[in-house]
Amino acid sequence: QDENRGNLLPCPTKLRPGEEVISLTINSIGLKDAMTYLDPFFNISVRDIDGNEIEQSQETPHPVPPRQDKSVQFDATVYIQTPLNKLSDDAAIFFEFRHWKPKKSKISVRCWSMLTLEEVRRHKATNLTLEIYAKPVSYTRKKFVRHSVKDLWTHVTLD
C-alpha cells in the first residue's frame, strides 16, 4: 500500500484552436460504510464503447480527512488529457472506488460510476450526482447493477 498514492496529471497546455479540456472535480462518494475503507482512492479512466482505454488512467490521492459517516471527501481535480472534440460520442469516463484490503494484501474495487461524453457535453459547468454500481466494472456498459438501494452517489463537478 502506497502512502503517496495519486498520479493526477496537470491540465494539458498544448491545445490547438477549438480544442477543449474536460476538467472535473471528484467531490465525494456516499457509502453506508464510508468509515471502514483503508486508503481509498479513485482510479479514473477514459474508455471507448468496447472498453479499450483511450488514455492513461489517473488515480486520486487519498481522501481529505476527516471522513463523514456516510461520505468520503476527495475534492480532487482531474484533467482528461484527450481534448473533448477528439473523443468519440460513445466514449465514457469511469470512476472506480478502490481501497486496500489488508487481509488479502491487495487493492480492490468496491464500486464504480460512469459519466458518458454525451452527459459531459450536455452538462457543462455543473454539479452532477452519478449512480454507484456494484463490481465488477462493466467497461463495455453491458451490465449495470446498483451498488445499494439507498440514495448514495458519486458527486462530481464539471468545470
Salt bridges, closest charged atoms under 4 A:
GLU19 OE2 - LYS86 NZ 3.38
GLU20 OE2 - LYS124 NZ 3.24
GLU53 OE2 - ARG47 NH2 3.56
GLU59 OE1 - ARG5 NH1 2.43
ASP89 OD1 - ARG121 NH1 2.81
GLU96 OE1 - ARG98 NH2 2.77
GLU118 OE2 - ARG122 NH1 3.93
GLU131 OE2 - ARG146 NH1 3.66
